[in-house]
């Protein structure tokens, strides 16, 4: 997935991508560990990417939190040649300070 260095762009066919699905699941699992949350991955809603030293993925996903469906935004930095990925941000779309984010 080559892109313009530094530019954020849509990732075509991202909702059918096993690799993107895996990254979204990774973010949900990371949040569950950090917050002891009751999150369950649902589906990928949309994806953007930014080519940096690796790729920064901006994934909007649906997850169930304690039985209630919510939309979350996550930012994941991946460097596949180093087998490295890190969740930079994970928060509900309608983020309010009272709600938890990872």
N, C-alpha and C positions, 0 to 999 in steps of 0.2 A: 504494500500500500504506500506508494510514493506520493509525496505531497510537496507543497511549497514550504520551504523551511520557515518556521515561525508563523505561518498562516493557519488559521483554523478552518477546516472544511468538513462538509458532510461526508459520511462513509456510506456509499451506496450498498444496498442489499445487506445492511448490518443486522437486521432482525432475523435473518436466516443464516447468520454466521456462527459456526461452532466456536471459533476463537473469541468473538465478541461476547457470546453467551458465557464462555468460561471466565472472561475478565469480569463480567457483571456478577457472576456467582462468587468470584474471589472477593469482590468488594463487599458483598452481603455477609460472607463468612468473616471477613476482617472486622466488620462492624459488630457482628454477634460476639466475637471474642473480646473486643474492646469494651463494649457496653453491657455484656451479658444480656443482649436483646433477644426477643422472640421473633426474629425476622426470618421469613422464608421467601426465597427468590421466586418471582412470578415470570416476568418476561422483560425483554429489552424493548423500550419505546422508541428511542432514537440515539444516534451516535455521531459525534464529531471527533475529529482528530487534529492534532497539531504536531508537526515534525519538529522535534527538539533534539537533544542528545538521547535519541530513542524516539518514542512516540508517546504523547500525552493524549489519552482518550477521555472524552467528556461523554459519559453515558447517562441517559435518563432511563430509569427502570422502574418497574412495578414490583413491589414486594408486599407481603402480608406481615403486619406487625400486630401480634396478639389477636389474630383473626380479622383484622381490618386492613383492607387494601389501601396502600399509599403509594405515591410517586416520589422517587428519590433521584437526586443528582449526585453522581460520583465522578471523581477525577482520578484516573489511574495512570501512572507513569510506568512505561514498559521499555526495557532494553533486552530484547530477546537473545542477543549474542552473549549477554552476561547471565542469562536465566534470571533476570531481575524484574520484579514488578512491585509497585508500592501504591497503596491508596493514599492520595494526597488530600482528598475531601470526600465526605459522604454525608448528605443532609437531605431532609424532606424538602420537597419543592416549595411548599407553603411554610417555610421555616419561620418559626417564632422562637424567641430566646428561651421560652419555657420548655420547648421540645428539645429532645436530645439529638445531637449530631455526632458522628464519629470522627 
